[in-house]
């Protein structure tokens, strides 16, 4: 099934989105995932020309969706003026190669698309280094003639190979050299972050985490008056921001706004953003921000919990916040074990601060016998 998207052309690149429906996976769920993929595509500056969905018992080993369906998608894409096919699941290197031959289009999967968005959004040296490493490690096994001439994207790498070396071999060699260089740079960045964390050991550390576009930056601004840019789009924040804020008249904390999560988050990206995500792992408390007004809030909550678990964050260090309470309508609040807030209006923030202080209150068993009471760090 291929559905054309009625969007007037603006001269941008155009893409066909492709999703696979497997047994036990309802079609509406695949459509929801394609909705998010469409939002990601537009965030990357690419128009969505059409969407295709294929039902199979298992993914096709060579082409993911089968050769017949691939040929159908390719023909429709060319008729619609699309030059790119974006798949909602990760593809192997051989699948990308086979699909590009059949479709006669550039082929990208969800991970590749997310990485391209990160390339566009990275603004600091640290973020650019992290994103470039993740992107090159993703591209290396998938390099085809459609991805060649990378010297224009990662310039200053060195001299071309000798006579007889193919363009692909030269590009692969160039990528491996650049990857080694970036890893050394990230090691230096991580050591600097460790020194900075040691300097903050006497202050409460609170990290904001959650699905992308859940309202973390708006909440961060409310807590710290930082004035950080806030945008209603996926992955508006890539660089972790650190600011002090008051939990009460006598208790300060350092709040960290971190990169958002998303389903099927590329593992290369998680690895490259290790030093940034460690703000979450080292925090005294993690505020898991969930957009309660979103139709798929339960899935987004589950994705966030899974990522936090993968990062080694214990559940007792996590406080779940249902954000955008002002947009959540008549959703029941009595049976859900989470705090309700609206970062936009400020509703519920005082109750949230009290809950944070309560969670961070020292365990009486850990208080020295010489001290009658220990206050939170200020």
RAVEN-V654786 format. One record per helix or strand of 3 or more residues. SS is the DSSP state (H for helix, E for strand). FROM is the first residue (numbers start at 1). TO is the last residue. If there is no record, write none. Layout:
SS:FROM:TO ; SS:FROM:TO
//
This chain:
E:2:4 ; E:14:21 ; H:27:43 ; E:47:55 ; H:67:79 ; E:84:87 ; H:93:103 ; E:106:109 ; H:110:121 ; H:125:140 ; H:145:147 ; H:150:152 ; H:167:198 ; E:204:211 ; H:216:224 ; E:241:248 ; E:251:257 ; H:267:272 ; H:274:281 ; E:285:291 ; H:297:310 ; H:315:317 ; E:318:323 ; H:325:327 ; H:349:359 ; H:364:366
//
